[in-house]
Amino acid sequence: MAQITRTGDTAIRITVTLEDALAMIREAARHRILDDDPKQYLSLTLDAPDAFFYALYGGMAGLYERMMQERKTGALAEEAGSPAGGGVQA
């Protein structure tokens, strides 16, 4: 489980593992939270192994592509018969 520490009024530190990256991707796919504005934080420090970043970036890129395709076609992936959890599985 990720550990989150507030280091200031506009900064947080998150310590995570590879399993946390996969869980974050599944959660984003399930709740469609890609439109949240990450600019609300002025600083974000993330302590994680390289595998975490590869999995997170790859998974989020896949979700972004799916979201853009859905916007282009006007259809949700769930309506088109895709699995509810998206294409990322642990």
OpenMM code with the backbone's topology and positions (N, CA, C; nanometers):
from openmm import Vec3, app, unit

residues = "MET ALA GLN ILE THR ARG THR GLY ASP THR ALA ILE ARG ILE THR VAL THR LEU GLU ASP ALA LEU ALA MET ILE ARG GLU ALA ALA ARG HIS ARG ILE LEU ASP ASP ASP PRO LYS GLN TYR LEU SER LEU THR LEU ASP ALA PRO ASP ALA PHE PHE TYR ALA LEU TYR GLY GLY MET ALA GLY LEU TYR GLU ARG MET MET GLN GLU ARG LYS THR GLY ALA LEU ALA GLU GLU ALA GLY SER PRO ALA GLY GLY GLY VAL GLN ALA".split()
positions = [
    Vec3(0.0852, -0.1180, 0.0000),
    Vec3(0.0000, 0.0000, 0.0000),
    Vec3(0.0891, 0.1234, 0.0000),
    Vec3(0.0524, 0.2196, -0.0801),
    Vec3(0.1285, 0.3442, -0.0897),
    Vec3(0.1265, 0.4189, 0.0424),
    Vec3(0.2383, 0.4841, 0.0722),
    Vec3(0.2471, 0.5705, 0.1898),
    Vec3(0.2487, 0.7150, 0.1401),
    Vec3(0.1578, 0.7974, 0.1943),
    Vec3(0.1465, 0.9367, 0.1514),
    Vec3(0.1780, 1.0275, 0.2694),
    Vec3(0.2707, 1.1216, 0.2475),
    Vec3(0.3118, 1.2143, 0.3519),
    Vec3(0.3024, 1.3559, 0.2985),
    Vec3(0.2327, 1.4430, 0.3692),
    Vec3(0.2274, 1.5847, 0.3297),
    Vec3(0.3572, 1.6493, 0.3768),
    Vec3(0.4301, 1.7129, 0.2840),
    Vec3(0.5577, 1.7755, 0.3164),
    Vec3(0.5497, 1.9277, 0.3157),
    Vec3(0.4317, 1.9810, 0.2904),
    Vec3(0.4099, 2.1247, 0.2886),
    Vec3(0.2662, 2.1522, 0.2484),
    Vec3(0.2289, 2.2790, 0.2401),
    Vec3(0.0917, 2.3153, 0.2046),
    Vec3(0.0542, 2.2726, 0.0634),
    Vec3(0.1515, 2.2722, -0.0277),
    Vec3(0.1220, 2.2377, -0.1668),
    Vec3(0.2088, 2.1240, -0.2175),
    Vec3(0.2568, 2.0386, -0.1254),
    Vec3(0.3455, 1.9296, -0.1664),
    Vec3(0.3149, 1.8030, -0.0879),
    Vec3(0.3284, 1.6901, -0.1561),
    Vec3(0.3135, 1.5606, -0.0910),
    Vec3(0.4247, 1.4674, -0.1396),
    Vec3(0.4570, 1.3671, -0.0588),
    Vec3(0.5529, 1.2632, -0.0959),
    Vec3(0.4766, 1.1316, -0.0927),
    Vec3(0.4892, 1.0533, -0.2021),
    Vec3(0.4224, 0.9244, -0.2113),
    Vec3(0.5289, 0.8171, -0.2308),
    Vec3(0.5270, 0.7139, -0.1466),
    Vec3(0.6175, 0.6013, -0.1596),
    Vec3(0.5347, 0.4808, -0.2010),
    Vec3(0.5741, 0.4166, -0.3149),
    Vec3(0.4918, 0.3120, -0.3740),
    Vec3(0.5751, 0.1939, -0.4225),
    Vec3(0.5040, 0.0875, -0.4648),
    Vec3(0.5650, -0.0321, -0.5229),
    Vec3(0.5028, -0.0574, -0.6600),
    Vec3(0.5515, -0.1579, -0.7310),
    Vec3(0.4952, -0.1952, -0.8603),
    Vec3(0.3484, -0.2328, -0.8465),
    Vec3(0.3136, -0.3048, -0.7416),
    Vec3(0.1737, -0.3426, -0.7195),
    Vec3(0.0842, -0.2199, -0.7054),
    Vec3(0.1365, -0.1139, -0.6454),
    Vec3(0.0606, 0.0106, -0.6338),
    Vec3(0.0343, 0.0723, -0.7707),
    Vec3(0.1323, 0.0657, -0.8617),
    Vec3(0.1133, 0.1199, -0.9965),
    Vec3(0.0004, 0.0469, -1.0673),
    Vec3(0.0001, -0.0854, -1.0588),
    Vec3(-0.1059, -0.1629, -1.1236),
    Vec3(-0.2413, -0.1314, -1.0621),
    Vec3(-0.2467, -0.1177, -0.9303),
    Vec3(-0.3726, -0.0832, -0.8643),
    Vec3(-0.4208, 0.0552, -0.9061),
    Vec3(-0.3283, 0.1515, -0.9207),
    Vec3(-0.3653, 0.2867, -0.9622),
    Vec3(-0.4225, 0.2869, -1.1035),
    Vec3(-0.3635, 0.2085, -1.1920),
    Vec3(-0.4127, 0.2019, -1.3301),
    Vec3(-0.5517, 0.1405, -1.3333),
    Vec3(-0.5714, 0.0296, -1.2590),
    Vec3(-0.7041, -0.0336, -1.2551),
    Vec3(-0.8080, 0.0628, -1.1987),
    Vec3(-0.7728, 0.1359, -1.0947),
    Vec3(-0.8665, 0.2312, -1.0330),
    Vec3(-0.9015, 0.3441, -1.1301),
    Vec3(-0.8014, 0.3960, -1.2011),
    Vec3(-0.8268, 0.5022, -1.2991),
    Vec3(-0.9184, 0.4529, -1.4100),
    Vec3(-0.8975, 0.3304, -1.4549),
    Vec3(-0.9824, 0.2753, -1.5599),
    Vec3(-1.1246, 0.2546, -1.5108),
    Vec3(-1.1377, 0.2072, -1.3887),
    Vec3(-1.2701, 0.1763, -1.3328),
    Vec3(-1.3511, 0.3036, -1.3086),
    Vec3(-1.2878, 0.4074, -1.2596),
    Vec3(-1.3618, 0.5284, -1.2203),
    Vec3(-1.3434, 0.6437, -1.3181),
    Vec3(-1.2715, 0.6215, -1.4268),
    Vec3(-1.2559, 0.7226, -1.5315),
    Vec3(-1.2156, 0.8576, -1.4749),
    Vec3(-1.1031, 0.8591, -1.3989),
    Vec3(-1.0583, 0.9811, -1.3323),
    Vec3(-0.9508, 1.0557, -1.4104),
    Vec3(-0.9368, 1.0270, -1.5381),
    Vec3(-0.8302, 1.0887, -1.6163),
    Vec3(-0.8496, 1.2380, -1.6368),
    Vec3(-0.9679, 1.2901, -1.6152),
    Vec3(-0.9911, 1.4327, -1.6364),
    Vec3(-0.9588, 1.5170, -1.5132),
    Vec3(-0.9182, 1.4550, -1.4009),
    Vec3(-0.8789, 1.5320, -1.2837),
    Vec3(-0.7573, 1.6186, -1.3188),
    Vec3(-0.7525, 1.7394, -1.2634),
    Vec3(-0.6446, 1.8322, -1.2944),
    Vec3(-0.5281, 1.8116, -1.1983),
    Vec3(-0.4161, 1.7554, -1.2449),
    Vec3(-0.3016, 1.7339, -1.1571),
    Vec3(-0.2259, 1.8626, -1.1254),
    Vec3(-0.2648, 1.9730, -1.1864),
    Vec3(-0.1948, 2.0992, -1.1652),
    Vec3(-0.2231, 2.1617, -1.0286),
    Vec3(-0.3120, 2.0989, -0.9503),
    Vec3(-0.3419, 2.1551, -0.8180),
    Vec3(-0.2237, 2.1433, -0.7229),
    Vec3(-0.1310, 2.0514, -0.7506),
    Vec3(-0.0117, 2.0367, -0.6675),
    Vec3(0.1054, 2.1053, -0.7349),
    Vec3(0.1821, 2.1790, -0.6582),
    Vec3(0.2989, 2.2462, -0.7114),
    Vec3(0.4216, 2.1561, -0.7060),
    Vec3(0.4155, 2.0517, -0.6224),
    Vec3(0.5273, 1.9602, -0.6089),
    Vec3(0.4747, 1.8208, -0.5779),
    Vec3(0.5339, 1.7210, -0.6408),
    Vec3(0.4994, 1.5822, -0.6141),
    Vec3(0.6283, 1.5020, -0.6143),
    Vec3(0.6581, 1.4356, -0.5044),
    Vec3(0.7751, 1.3500, -0.4952),
    Vec3(0.7272, 1.2074, -0.4833),
    Vec3(0.7781, 1.1207, -0.5698),
    Vec3(0.7350, 0.9822, -0.5714),
    Vec3(0.8568, 0.8924, -0.5617),
    Vec3(0.8675, 0.8176, -0.4511),
    Vec3(0.9763, 0.7237, -0.4313),
    Vec3(0.9290, 0.5857, -0.4737),
    Vec3(0.9839, 0.5336, -0.5851),
    Vec3(0.9373, 0.4061, -0.6379),
    Vec3(1.0473, 0.3415, -0.7213),
    Vec3(1.0404, 0.2081, -0.7372),
    Vec3(1.1370, 0.1414, -0.8252),
    Vec3(1.1065, 0.1734, -0.9711),
    Vec3(1.2062, 0.1531, -1.0590),
    Vec3(1.1879, 0.1809, -1.2018),
    Vec3(1.0674, 0.1070, -1.2590),
    Vec3(1.0454, -0.0172, -1.2158),
    Vec3(0.9333, -0.0965, -1.2679),
    Vec3(0.8002, -0.0262, -1.2441),
    Vec3(0.7878, 0.0456, -1.1334),
    Vec3(0.6654, 0.1197, -1.1044),
    Vec3(0.6386, 0.2219, -1.2142),
    Vec3(0.7405, 0.2999, -1.2498),
    Vec3(0.7230, 0.4055, -1.3489),
    Vec3(0.6925, 0.3488, -1.4873),
    Vec3(0.7607, 0.2420, -1.5255),
    Vec3(0.7321, 0.1800, -1.6553),
    Vec3(0.5873, 0.1327, -1.6615),
    Vec3(0.5422, 0.0654, -1.5555),
    Vec3(0.4044, 0.0147, -1.5534),
    Vec3(0.3037, 0.1292, -1.5500),
    Vec3(0.3290, 0.2297, -1.4666),
    Vec3(0.2359, 0.3416, -1.4540),
    Vec3(0.2264, 0.4214, -1.5834),
    Vec3(0.3407, 0.4587, -1.6407),
    Vec3(0.3382, 0.5371, -1.7644),
    Vec3(0.2738, 0.4592, -1.8777),
    Vec3(0.3096, 0.3322, -1.8917),
    Vec3(0.2514, 0.2504, -1.9972),
    Vec3(0.1018, 0.2336, -1.9802),
    Vec3(0.0592, 0.2067, -1.8581),
    Vec3(-0.0837, 0.1892, -1.8311),
    Vec3(-0.1623, 0.3170, -1.8526),
    Vec3(-0.1085, 0.4291, -1.8055),
    Vec3(-0.1789, 0.5558, -1.8217),
    Vec3(-0.1819, 0.5974, -1.9689),
    Vec3(-0.0749, 0.5667, -2.0438),
    Vec3(-0.0757, 0.5970, -2.1875),
    Vec3(-0.1855, 0.5172, -2.2573),
    Vec3(-0.2003, 0.3915, -2.2192),
    Vec3(-0.3061, 0.3082, -2.2767),
    Vec3(-0.4441, 0.3616, -2.2441),
    Vec3(-0.4636, 0.4042, -2.1191),
    Vec3(-0.5926, 0.4617, -2.0797),
    Vec3(-0.6201, 0.5922, -2.1538),
    Vec3(-0.5165, 0.6728, -2.1715),
    Vec3(-0.5328, 0.7993, -2.2436),
    Vec3(-0.5737, 0.7740, -2.3887),
    Vec3(-0.5071, 0.6786, -2.4528),
    Vec3(-0.5420, 0.6452, -2.5907),
    Vec3(-0.6863, 0.5969, -2.6001),
    Vec3(-0.7278, 0.5141, -2.5047),
    Vec3(-0.8657, 0.4643, -2.5045),
    Vec3(-0.9647, 0.5791, -2.4857),
    Vec3(-0.9320, 0.6724, -2.3938),
    Vec3(-1.0191, 0.7868, -2.3697),
    Vec3(-1.0311, 0.8735, -2.4949),
    Vec3(-0.9186, 0.8965, -2.5639),
    Vec3(-0.9214, 0.9774, -2.6854),
    Vec3(-1.0028, 0.9085, -2.7941),
    Vec3(-0.9900, 0.7776, -2.8058),
    Vec3(-1.0679, 0.7035, -2.9050),
    Vec3(-1.2167, 0.7115, -2.8728),
    Vec3(-1.2508, 0.7006, -2.7439),
    Vec3(-1.3906, 0.7096, -2.7028),
    Vec3(-1.4475, 0.8473, -2.7338),
    Vec3(-1.3683, 0.9509, -2.7111),
    Vec3(-1.4147, 1.0860, -2.7424),
    Vec3(-1.4333, 1.1038, -2.8926),
    Vec3(-1.3423, 1.0447, -2.9695),
    Vec3(-1.3500, 1.0562, -3.1147),
    Vec3(-1.4730, 0.9849, -3.1690),
    Vec3(-1.5017, 0.8655, -3.1178),
    Vec3(-1.6142, 0.7873, -3.1689),
    Vec3(-1.7444, 0.8196, -3.0976),
    Vec3(-1.7343, 0.8832, -2.9797),
    Vec3(-1.8546, 0.9153, -2.9045),
    Vec3(-1.9132, 0.7963, -2.8323),
    Vec3(-1.8411, 0.6872, -2.8240),
    Vec3(-1.8901, 0.5664, -2.7571),
    Vec3(-1.7962, 0.5291, -2.6449),
    Vec3(-1.8518, 0.4847, -2.5349),
    Vec3(-1.7724, 0.4367, -2.4232),
    Vec3(-1.7232, 0.2962, -2.4530),
    Vec3(-1.6042, 0.2624, -2.4039),
    Vec3(-1.5480, 0.1297, -2.4266),
    Vec3(-1.6381, 0.0216, -2.3690),
    Vec3(-1.7009, 0.0499, -2.2554),
    Vec3(-1.7889, -0.0495, -2.1940),
    Vec3(-1.9080, -0.0802, -2.2849),
    Vec3(-1.9604, 0.0214, -2.3522),
    Vec3(-2.0714, 0.0020, -2.4429),
    Vec3(-2.0299, -0.0759, -2.5661),
    Vec3(-1.9023, -0.0683, -2.6016),
    Vec3(-1.8515, -0.1375, -2.7197),
    Vec3(-1.8133, -0.2809, -2.6899),
    Vec3(-1.8300, -0.3237, -2.5627),
    Vec3(-1.8036, -0.4611, -2.5261),
    Vec3(-1.6682, -0.4864, -2.4640),
    Vec3(-1.5925, -0.3800, -2.4301),
    Vec3(-1.4643, -0.3993, -2.3636),
    Vec3(-1.4874, -0.4391, -2.2195),
    Vec3(-1.3921, -0.5120, -2.1586),
    Vec3(-1.4060, -0.5439, -2.0178),
    Vec3(-1.4059, -0.4180, -1.9336),
    Vec3(-1.4805, -0.4188, -1.8235),
    Vec3(-1.4965, -0.2987, -1.7408),
    Vec3(-1.3660, -0.2509, -1.6829),
    Vec3(-1.2742, -0.3402, -1.6539),
    Vec3(-1.1493, -0.3015, -1.5906),
    Vec3(-1.0432, -0.2525, -1.6877),
    Vec3(-1.0686, -0.2522, -1.8162),
    Vec3(-0.9694, -0.2082, -1.9123),
    Vec3(-0.8733, -0.3195, -1.9456),
    Vec3(-0.7642, -0.2858, -2.0108),
    Vec3(-0.6712, -0.3867, -2.0582),
    Vec3(-0.5569, -0.4181, -1.9642),
    Vec3(-0.5480, -0.3536, -1.8485),
    Vec3(-0.4363, -0.3758, -1.7581),
    Vec3(-0.4796, -0.4694, -1.6477),
    Vec3(-0.4042, -0.5768, -1.6313),
    Vec3(-0.4351, -0.6726, -1.5259),
    Vec3(-0.3072, -0.7088, -1.4545),
    Vec3(-0.3204, -0.7404, -1.3258),
    Vec3(-0.2035, -0.7812, -1.2469),
    Vec3(-0.1747, -0.9272, -1.2679),
] * unit.nanometer
topology = app.Topology()
chain = topology.addChain("A")
for resn in residues:
    res = topology.addResidue(resn, chain)
    for name in ("N", "CA", "C"):
        topology.addAtom(name, app.Element.getBySymbol(name[0]), res)
